[in-house]
Amino acid sequence: MAEDERQREREQGRDPGRAHEHVRVAVVGSGFGGLGAAVRLRREGITDFVVLERASAVGGTWRDNSYPGCACDVPSHLYSFSFAPNPDWPRTFSGQEKIQEYLEQLADTFRLRPHIRLDTEVKQMRWDAEQLWWEVETSNGTLTADVVVSATGPLSDPKLPDIPGLDTFDGKVFHSARWDHDYDLRGKRVAMIGTGASAIQIVPAIQREVGKLTLFQRTPPWVMPRMDRAISRAERWLHRRLPFTTQARRGILWGIRELQVQAFTKRPNELGLVEQLAKGNIARAVKDRDLRAKLTPSYRIGCKRILLSNTYYPALAQPNVDVVASGLSEVRGNTVVAADGTETEVDAIIFGTGFHVTDMPIAHRVVGPDGVTMMETWKDGMKSLRGATAAGFPNFMTVIGPNTGLGNSSMILMIESQLNYLADYMRQLDVLGGRAALAVRTNAVNAWNDKVQERMKRTVWNTGGCNSWYLDENGVNTTIWPGTTSEFRAATRHVDLAEYEVLRLPGRKAAAAEAGKGASRRTKTKKAEAAA
């Protein structure tokens, strides 16, 4: 094809030599963030969107994490959308299966299935500055989108440490988020690597069936009792018949956590009483003095996520469990070697070593107008405006972006705030009209980030004396929001156009591009009518 013909094709809103679909919005991921974005788009009257999901089912981290004992450490009625309350939660803290059921039901209730493309992995997203849209390359072909919403989440890609000799191990190896349900653990010698939220649920769930369990612990967590119980039939009946009681229950749970925030963000020393309660929790379950010493953290409670369990400490006190107060440093055949030199022969190694949180892999696949990836832009640390938009990437929004995580409450609250921001972002584009894009200004991102990091200085996450997964390789906390959820909701209620540069196509190109998009929409409509 001659170059002048290629140029005419581009001006008409088509990609030379390749027919592709065009959508208003492409959402990446189908966990809470992705499905929530899809619901919010529909409620805004936007139906020209797709949800791209690399797996064969919706659910995100709750689909992937199916290990024994997997459950949420946030109360059920707070760990669900305000616009989709569930009066039938069976327990105050729900297990993985019930949360996955909730997400599947969400997709059905809000008629999201026609928009969802399963088994469709995003390979690359590249901004086309000539057309003001994103070219999205997937495992099932390429499409273009005016706006991309990345909702892959920070807990989507397991993190495996680089252990010398691991490739020589003859036994079974897997990460907690990729649990091998076909592997029989009964009677096996098992090494559990890590002591995070997944590990403290896995250990008591498998302790009784394994022959020997060795826990490799670099740093002990603070673990508080889990106030879990079955929700009675009478309570569920009441919530179904009188929906305001569900709202009231959710409001109380939210309010309690909002009141706790200042201790984490402004007065960490106030957490001393909570620390004493946590020490009492260890003492009640673990009578062996040496084991108690291994399990007692030396950092301020709250610096790492406070974990909840009634069964973790009792499981560690059992005779078939050993706690090695050191990380895994080497594997020699079937022998695992700790950093302190302890050697143990095992049949299986289970990694509960977390996820790529401060170096989200999706950022490698996002390419801006200058050919630079988002990961390259973030080489000195993740930054975005209001946890949503990053400089250099127009019309690209992240749900659960930098500094949107929470240390004591429900991420669903933060997601809903970001969905408010997404809704207003789309409204602003509609008001601008024509072929337009919003590019966040670098000075707006820097001003927001400077404010967040200044507030972070006093928090327990920065002053508590621990090295947590909240911190990136430079020791900067790019993960946690240093305030209340109500503060974040206020900050994300509206898009301030002063923080953005408005990009437009020249008039003639804009008209041609709109014509091309219209043809794409007509083709989709015909296909839908034929399918009907």
C-alpha positions as CSV (number, residue, x, y, z in Angstrom):
1,M,0.0,0.0,0.0
2,A,1.4,3.4,-1.0
3,E,2.2,5.8,1.8
4,D,-0.3,8.4,0.6
5,E,-3.1,5.8,0.7
6,R,-2.0,4.8,4.2
7,Q,-2.3,8.4,5.3
8,R,-5.8,8.7,3.8
9,E,-6.8,5.5,5.7
10,R,-5.5,7.1,9.0
11,E,-7.4,10.3,8.4
12,Q,-10.6,8.3,7.9
13,G,-10.1,6.7,11.3
14,R,-9.0,3.3,10.1
15,D,-5.8,1.3,10.6
16,P,-4.4,0.5,7.2
17,G,-4.5,-3.2,6.4
18,R,-6.4,-4.2,9.5
19,A,-10.0,-4.1,10.3
20,H,-10.6,-3.5,14.0
21,E,-13.4,-2.8,16.5
22,H,-13.6,0.6,18.2
23,V,-15.2,1.2,21.6
24,R,-15.8,4.2,23.8
25,V,-14.1,2.5,26.8
26,A,-12.0,-0.6,27.3
27,V,-11.8,-1.9,30.9
28,V,-8.9,-4.2,31.7
29,G,-9.7,-6.7,34.5
30,S,-12.9,-8.2,35.9
31,G,-12.4,-8.1,39.7
32,F,-14.1,-5.6,42.0
33,G,-12.5,-2.7,40.1
34,G,-13.3,-3.8,36.6
35,L,-16.9,-5.0,37.3
36,G,-17.5,-1.9,39.3
37,A,-16.3,0.3,36.4
38,A,-18.6,-1.6,34.0
39,V,-21.6,-1.1,36.3
40,R,-20.9,2.6,36.7
41,L,-20.5,3.1,32.9
42,R,-23.9,1.5,32.3
43,R,-25.4,3.7,35.0
44,E,-23.9,6.7,33.2
45,G,-25.7,5.6,30.0
46,I,-22.4,4.3,28.4
47,T,-22.9,0.9,26.8
48,D,-20.2,1.0,24.1
49,F,-17.5,-0.6,26.2
50,V,-15.7,-4.0,26.7
51,V,-14.2,-5.7,29.8
52,L,-11.0,-7.5,28.8
53,E,-10.2,-10.5,31.1
54,R,-7.2,-12.8,30.6
55,A,-8.7,-15.6,32.7
56,S,-11.7,-17.8,31.9
57,A,-13.9,-16.3,34.6
58,V,-14.5,-13.0,36.3
59,G,-13.4,-12.4,39.9
60,G,-9.9,-11.1,39.9
61,T,-7.9,-11.9,43.0
62,W,-10.9,-13.7,44.5
63,R,-10.9,-16.1,41.5
64,D,-7.1,-16.6,41.6
65,N,-6.7,-17.1,45.4
66,S,-8.5,-20.3,46.1
67,Y,-6.1,-21.8,48.6
68,P,-7.4,-23.6,51.7
69,G,-8.7,-21.2,54.3
70,C,-8.9,-18.2,51.9
71,A,-11.1,-15.5,53.4
72,C,-11.5,-11.8,53.6
73,D,-10.2,-9.8,56.7
74,V,-12.8,-7.1,56.1
75,P,-16.4,-7.6,57.4
76,S,-18.7,-8.9,54.6
77,H,-21.2,-6.0,54.7
78,L,-18.4,-3.5,54.2
79,Y,-16.6,-5.6,51.5
80,S,-19.4,-5.2,49.0
81,F,-20.6,-2.4,46.8
82,S,-23.0,0.1,48.3
83,F,-25.1,-0.1,45.1
84,A,-25.2,-4.0,45.3
85,P,-25.7,-4.9,49.0
86,N,-25.9,-8.6,49.8
87,P,-28.4,-9.3,52.6
88,D,-27.4,-13.0,52.6
89,W,-23.8,-13.0,53.6
90,P,-23.5,-16.2,55.7
91,R,-20.7,-15.0,58.0
92,T,-19.4,-11.7,59.3
93,F,-16.1,-12.4,57.5
94,S,-16.7,-14.2,54.1
95,G,-14.7,-16.9,52.6
96,Q,-13.3,-16.8,49.0
97,E,-16.1,-18.9,47.5
98,K,-18.9,-16.6,48.7
99,I,-17.0,-13.5,47.5
100,Q,-16.5,-15.1,44.1
101,E,-20.2,-16.0,44.0
102,Y,-21.0,-12.3,44.8
103,L,-18.9,-11.1,41.8
104,E,-20.4,-13.7,39.5
105,Q,-23.9,-12.5,40.6
106,L,-22.8,-8.9,40.1
107,A,-22.0,-9.7,36.4
108,D,-25.4,-11.3,36.0
109,T,-27.5,-8.8,37.9
110,F,-26.2,-5.8,36.0
111,R,-26.1,-7.6,32.6
112,L,-22.4,-7.2,32.2
113,R,-21.8,-10.6,30.4
114,P,-22.2,-9.3,26.9
115,H,-19.5,-6.7,27.5
116,I,-17.0,-9.2,29.0
117,R,-14.3,-10.8,26.8
118,L,-12.9,-13.8,28.7
119,D,-9.6,-15.5,27.8
120,T,-8.5,-12.2,26.3
121,E,-5.1,-11.0,27.6
122,V,-4.0,-7.5,26.9
123,K,-0.5,-7.6,25.3
124,Q,0.0,-3.9,24.8
125,M,-1.9,-0.6,24.9
126,R,-0.4,2.2,22.8
127,W,-1.6,5.8,22.6
128,D,-2.2,7.0,19.0
129,A,-1.6,10.8,19.2
130,E,-2.9,11.2,15.6
131,Q,-6.3,9.7,16.3
132,L,-6.5,10.4,20.1
133,W,-7.3,6.9,21.0
134,W,-5.7,3.8,22.5
135,E,-4.7,0.9,20.3
136,V,-5.2,-2.2,22.4
137,E,-3.5,-5.4,21.3
138,T,-4.9,-8.5,22.9
139,S,-4.5,-12.3,22.6
140,N,-7.7,-12.3,20.4
141,G,-6.9,-9.4,18.1
142,T,-6.7,-5.6,18.3
143,L,-9.3,-3.0,19.1
144,T,-9.2,0.8,19.7
145,A,-10.7,2.7,22.5
146,D,-11.2,6.4,23.4
147,V,-10.6,5.7,27.0
148,V,-8.9,2.8,28.9
149,V,-9.6,1.9,32.5
150,S,-7.0,-0.3,34.0
151,A,-8.5,-2.4,36.8
152,T,-6.0,-5.2,37.0
153,G,-5.4,-4.4,40.7
154,P,-2.2,-4.7,42.8
155,L,-2.9,-8.3,43.9
156,S,-3.0,-9.9,40.4
157,D,0.6,-11.0,39.6
158,P,2.3,-13.3,42.2
159,K,5.8,-12.4,43.3
160,L,8.3,-15.2,43.5
161,P,11.7,-14.6,45.1
162,D,14.8,-15.4,43.1
163,I,16.1,-18.4,45.2
164,P,19.3,-20.0,44.1
165,G,18.8,-23.7,43.3
166,L,15.0,-23.6,43.2
167,D,15.1,-25.0,39.7
168,T,16.9,-28.1,41.0
169,F,14.1,-28.9,43.5
170,D,12.5,-32.3,42.7
171,G,9.3,-31.7,44.6
172,K,6.2,-29.5,44.1
173,V,6.5,-25.7,44.0
174,F,3.6,-23.2,43.7
175,H,2.5,-19.8,44.8
176,S,-0.5,-19.4,47.1
177,A,-2.4,-17.5,44.4
178,R,-1.8,-20.4,41.9
179,W,-2.8,-23.2,44.3
180,D,-2.4,-26.7,42.8
181,H,-5.6,-28.5,44.0
182,D,-4.5,-31.7,42.3
183,Y,-1.5,-32.0,44.6
184,D,-2.2,-34.1,47.7
185,L,-0.5,-32.6,50.7
186,R,-1.5,-35.4,53.1
187,G,1.6,-36.7,54.9
188,K,4.0,-34.5,53.0
189,R,6.8,-32.4,54.3
190,V,5.9,-28.9,53.4
191,A,7.8,-25.6,53.5
192,M,5.6,-22.5,53.8
193,I,7.5,-19.4,52.7
194,G,6.2,-16.1,54.1
195,T,4.0,-14.9,56.9
196,G,1.5,-12.5,55.2
197,A,-2.2,-12.5,55.0
198,S,-2.3,-15.7,52.8
199,A,0.2,-17.7,54.9
200,I,-1.7,-17.2,58.2
201,Q,-4.8,-18.7,56.6
202,I,-3.0,-21.5,54.8
203,V,-0.9,-22.7,57.8
204,P,-3.9,-23.7,60.1
205,A,-5.8,-25.0,57.0
206,I,-3.2,-27.6,56.1
207,Q,-1.4,-28.2,59.4
208,R,-3.5,-31.2,60.4
209,E,-3.1,-33.1,57.1
210,V,0.6,-32.6,56.3
211,G,3.3,-34.7,57.9
212,K,5.6,-31.9,58.7
213,L,5.2,-28.1,58.2
214,T,8.1,-25.7,58.3
215,L,7.3,-22.0,58.3
216,F,10.1,-19.7,57.0
217,Q,9.5,-16.4,58.7
218,R,11.7,-13.3,57.9
219,T,9.5,-11.0,60.0
220,P,6.6,-12.0,62.3
221,P,3.2,-10.3,61.7
222,W,1.0,-8.8,64.4
223,V,-2.1,-11.0,64.6
224,M,-5.3,-10.1,66.3
225,P,-8.4,-12.3,67.1
226,R,-10.9,-12.6,64.2
227,M,-14.3,-11.7,65.5
228,D,-16.0,-14.1,63.0
229,R,-19.4,-15.8,63.4
230,A,-22.3,-17.1,61.4
231,I,-24.9,-14.5,60.5
232,S,-28.2,-15.9,61.8
233,R,-31.2,-16.6,59.6
234,A,-33.1,-13.9,61.5
235,E,-30.5,-11.3,60.7
236,R,-30.5,-12.2,57.0
237,W,-34.3,-12.2,57.0
238,L,-34.3,-8.7,58.5
239,H,-31.8,-7.5,55.9
240,R,-33.9,-8.8,53.1
241,R,-37.1,-7.4,54.4
242,L,-35.8,-4.1,55.6
243,P,-32.8,-3.0,53.4
244,F,-32.1,0.0,55.5
245,T,-30.8,-2.4,58.2
246,T,-28.1,-3.6,55.8
247,Q,-27.2,0.0,55.2
248,A,-27.1,0.8,58.9
249,R,-24.8,-2.2,59.6
250,R,-22.5,-1.1,56.8
251,G,-22.5,2.4,58.1
252,I,-21.5,1.4,61.6
253,L,-18.7,-0.8,60.3
254,W,-17.4,2.1,58.2
255,G,-17.7,4.7,61.0
256,I,-15.7,2.6,63.4
257,R,-12.8,2.3,60.9
258,E,-12.9,6.0,60.0
259,L,-12.4,6.8,63.7
260,Q,-9.4,4.5,63.8
261,V,-7.6,6.2,61.0
262,Q,-6.0,9.0,63.0
263,A,-4.0,6.5,65.1
264,F,-2.5,5.1,61.9
265,T,-1.9,8.5,60.2
266,K,-1.2,11.0,62.9
267,R,-0.7,9.4,66.3
268,P,1.0,6.0,65.9
269,N,1.9,5.9,69.6
270,E,-1.8,5.5,70.4
271,L,-1.5,2.0,68.9
272,G,0.5,0.9,71.9
273,L,-2.6,-0.4,73.7
274,V,-3.6,-2.4,70.6
275,E,-0.1,-3.8,70.6
276,Q,-0.5,-5.0,74.2
277,L,-3.7,-6.8,73.2
278,A,-1.9,-8.5,70.3
279,K,0.9,-9.7,72.7
280,G,-1.8,-11.1,74.9
281,N,-3.2,-12.9,71.9
282,I,0.2,-14.6,71.4
283,A,0.5,-15.5,75.1
284,R,-2.9,-17.2,75.3
285,A,-2.2,-19.5,72.3
286,V,1.6,-20.1,72.6
287,K,2.9,-21.4,75.9
288,D,6.5,-22.1,74.7
289,R,8.6,-19.1,75.6
290,D,11.1,-19.5,72.8
291,L,8.3,-19.8,70.2
292,R,6.6,-16.7,71.6
293,A,9.8,-14.8,71.2
294,K,10.0,-15.8,67.6
295,L,6.4,-14.8,66.9
296,T,6.6,-11.4,68.6
297,P,7.3,-8.5,66.2
298,S,9.8,-5.8,67.1
299,Y,8.0,-3.0,65.1
300,R,5.0,-0.9,65.9
301,I,1.7,-2.6,65.3
302,G,0.1,-1.3,62.1
303,C,3.4,-0.7,60.3
304,K,2.6,-3.9,58.3
305,R,-1.0,-4.9,57.8
306,I,-2.6,-6.2,61.0
307,L,-3.7,-9.7,60.4
308,L,-6.8,-11.5,61.8
309,S,-6.9,-15.2,62.9
310,N,-8.0,-17.4,65.8
311,T,-6.2,-20.4,64.5
312,Y,-2.7,-19.3,63.3
313,Y,-0.9,-19.3,66.6
314,P,-2.5,-22.5,67.9
315,A,-1.4,-24.2,64.6
316,L,2.2,-23.0,65.1
317,A,2.2,-24.6,68.5
318,Q,1.5,-28.1,67.2
319,P,4.3,-30.7,67.3
320,N,4.3,-31.2,63.5
321,V,5.1,-27.5,62.9
322,D,8.5,-25.8,63.0
323,V,9.0,-22.0,62.8
324,V,12.3,-20.9,61.3
325,A,12.9,-17.3,62.2
326,S,14.7,-16.6,58.9
327,G,13.9,-16.3,55.2
328,L,14.6,-19.0,52.6
329,S,18.0,-18.4,51.0
330,E,18.8,-21.5,49.0
331,V,17.6,-24.8,47.7
332,R,19.8,-27.9,47.4
333,G,18.0,-30.7,45.8
334,N,15.2,-31.5,48.3
335,T,16.8,-29.5,51.1
336,V,15.7,-25.9,51.7
337,V,18.2,-23.7,53.5
338,A,17.3,-20.7,55.5
339,A,19.4,-17.5,55.8
340,D,20.5,-18.6,59.3
341,G,21.8,-21.9,58.0
342,T,18.9,-24.1,59.1
343,E,18.4,-27.0,56.7
344,T,15.1,-28.9,56.2
345,E,14.2,-31.7,53.7
346,V,10.8,-31.1,52.2
347,D,8.5,-32.6,49.5
348,A,6.7,-29.3,48.6
349,I,7.4,-25.6,48.7
350,I,4.5,-23.1,49.0
351,F,5.3,-19.4,48.4
352,G,3.1,-16.9,50.2
353,T,5.4,-14.1,49.1
354,G,2.9,-11.6,47.9
355,F,2.4,-9.7,44.7
356,H,4.0,-7.1,42.4
357,V,2.3,-4.2,44.1
358,T,4.8,-1.3,43.7
359,D,5.9,-2.5,40.2
360,M,2.6,-3.5,38.6
361,P,3.3,-5.6,35.5
362,I,0.5,-4.0,33.5
363,A,2.6,-0.8,33.5
364,H,5.1,-2.5,31.2
365,R,2.3,-2.9,28.6
366,V,1.1,0.7,28.5
367,V,3.0,2.9,25.9
368,G,2.5,6.7,25.8
369,P,2.7,9.0,22.8
370,D,6.5,9.3,23.0
371,G,7.0,5.5,23.0
372,V,7.9,5.4,26.7
373,T,6.1,2.8,28.9
374,M,4.3,3.7,32.1
375,M,6.8,1.6,34.0
376,E,9.7,3.6,32.5
377,T,7.9,6.8,33.5
378,W,7.5,5.4,37.0
379,K,11.2,4.3,37.3
380,D,11.6,6.5,40.4
381,G,8.3,5.5,41.9
382,M,4.6,5.3,41.0
383,K,2.8,8.6,40.8
384,S,-0.7,9.6,39.7
385,L,-3.3,12.3,40.2
386,R,-5.8,11.2,42.8
387,G,-4.7,7.6,42.3
388,A,-6.2,7.7,38.8
389,T,-4.3,9.4,36.0
390,A,-0.6,9.4,35.2
391,A,1.3,12.2,33.3
392,G,2.1,11.2,29.7
393,F,-0.9,8.9,29.3
394,P,-4.0,10.7,28.1
395,N,-7.5,9.1,28.6
396,F,-6.0,6.4,30.7
397,M,-7.3,5.8,34.2
398,T,-6.3,3.3,36.9
399,V,-8.6,1.9,39.5
400,I,-6.6,1.2,42.7
401,G,-3.7,3.2,41.5
402,P,-0.8,4.7,43.5
403,N,-1.5,5.6,47.1
404,T,-5.1,4.3,47.1
405,G,-4.6,1.3,49.4
406,L,-5.9,1.1,52.9
407,G,-4.4,-0.3,56.1
408,N,-7.5,-0.7,58.2
409,S,-10.7,-0.6,56.0
410,S,-12.4,-1.8,52.9
411,M,-10.9,-1.2,49.5
412,I,-14.4,-1.2,48.0
413,L,-14.9,2.2,49.5
414,M,-11.8,3.5,47.6
415,I,-12.9,1.8,44.4
416,E,-16.4,3.4,44.6
417,S,-14.7,6.8,45.0
418,Q,-12.6,6.2,41.9
419,L,-15.7,5.2,40.0
420,N,-17.2,8.6,40.9
421,Y,-14.1,10.2,39.4
422,L,-14.4,7.9,36.3
423,A,-18.0,9.0,35.8
424,D,-17.2,12.7,36.0
425,Y,-14.2,12.1,33.7
426,M,-16.5,10.7,31.0
427,R,-19.0,13.5,31.6
428,Q,-16.2,16.1,31.0
429,L,-15.2,14.4,27.7
430,D,-18.9,14.5,26.6
431,V,-19.1,18.2,27.5
432,L,-16.0,19.0,25.5
433,G,-17.5,17.2,22.6
434,G,-15.9,16.0,19.4
435,R,-12.6,14.1,19.3
436,A,-11.0,15.1,22.6
437,A,-8.7,13.7,25.3
438,L,-7.6,14.7,28.7
439,A,-3.9,14.6,29.5
440,V,-3.1,15.2,33.2
441,R,-0.6,18.0,33.8
442,T,2.7,16.9,35.3
443,N,2.7,19.7,37.8
444,A,-0.8,18.6,39.0
445,V,0.5,15.0,39.5
446,N,3.6,16.3,41.4
447,A,1.6,18.6,43.6
448,W,-0.8,15.9,44.5
449,N,2.0,13.4,45.2
450,D,4.0,15.9,47.2
451,K,1.0,16.5,49.4
452,V,0.4,12.7,49.9
453,Q,4.0,12.0,50.7
454,E,4.1,15.0,53.2
455,R,1.2,13.5,55.0
456,M,2.8,10.1,54.9
457,K,5.8,11.2,57.0
458,R,3.9,10.9,60.3
459,T,2.1,7.7,59.6
460,V,2.8,4.3,61.3
461,W,3.5,2.9,57.8
462,N,6.6,5.2,57.5
463,T,7.6,5.5,61.2
464,G,6.7,2.1,62.6
465,G,10.2,0.5,62.0
466,C,9.3,-2.2,59.5
467,N,10.0,-2.9,55.9
468,S,6.6,-3.7,54.4
469,W,5.2,-4.3,50.9
470,Y,3.7,-0.8,51.0
471,L,7.2,0.6,50.3
472,D,8.9,0.5,46.9
473,E,12.6,-0.3,46.3
474,N,13.5,3.3,47.1
475,G,11.7,3.1,50.5
476,V,8.8,5.3,49.3
477,N,5.3,4.4,50.3
478,T,3.5,4.5,46.9
479,T,0.7,2.2,48.1
480,I,-1.3,3.5,51.1
481,W,-3.7,6.5,51.3
482,P,-2.7,8.5,54.4
483,G,-6.2,9.7,55.3
484,T,-9.8,8.6,55.7
485,T,-12.0,7.2,53.0
486,S,-14.3,10.2,53.3
487,E,-11.4,12.5,52.6
488,F,-10.6,10.5,49.5
489,R,-14.2,10.5,48.3
490,A,-14.3,14.3,48.6
491,A,-11.0,14.5,46.6
492,T,-12.4,12.4,43.8
493,R,-15.9,13.6,43.5
494,H,-15.2,15.8,40.5
495,V,-12.6,16.2,37.8
496,D,-10.9,19.6,37.9
497,L,-10.2,20.5,34.3
498,A,-7.5,22.9,35.5
499,E,-5.4,19.8,36.3
500,Y,-5.6,18.6,32.7
501,E,-4.6,19.7,29.2
502,V,-7.4,19.2,26.6
503,L,-6.2,17.5,23.4
504,R,-8.1,17.8,20.2
505,L,-7.8,16.6,16.6
506,P,-7.7,19.2,13.8
507,G,-11.3,19.7,12.6
508,R,-11.1,17.8,9.3
509,K,-9.4,14.8,10.9
510,A,-11.9,14.8,13.8
511,A,-14.8,14.6,11.4
512,A,-13.2,11.7,9.5
513,A,-12.3,9.9,12.7
514,E,-15.9,10.2,13.9
515,A,-17.1,8.8,10.6
516,G,-14.8,5.8,11.0
517,K,-16.0,5.2,14.6
518,G,-19.6,5.4,13.4
519,A,-19.0,2.7,10.8
520,S,-17.5,0.5,13.6
521,R,-20.5,1.0,15.8
522,R,-22.9,0.2,12.9
523,T,-21.0,-3.0,12.2
524,K,-21.3,-4.0,15.9
525,T,-25.0,-3.2,15.9
526,K,-25.6,-5.3,12.8
527,K,-23.7,-8.2,14.4
528,A,-25.8,-7.9,17.6
529,E,-29.0,-7.9,15.6
530,A,-27.9,-10.9,13.6
531,A,-27.0,-12.7,16.8
532,A,-30.4,-11.8,18.3
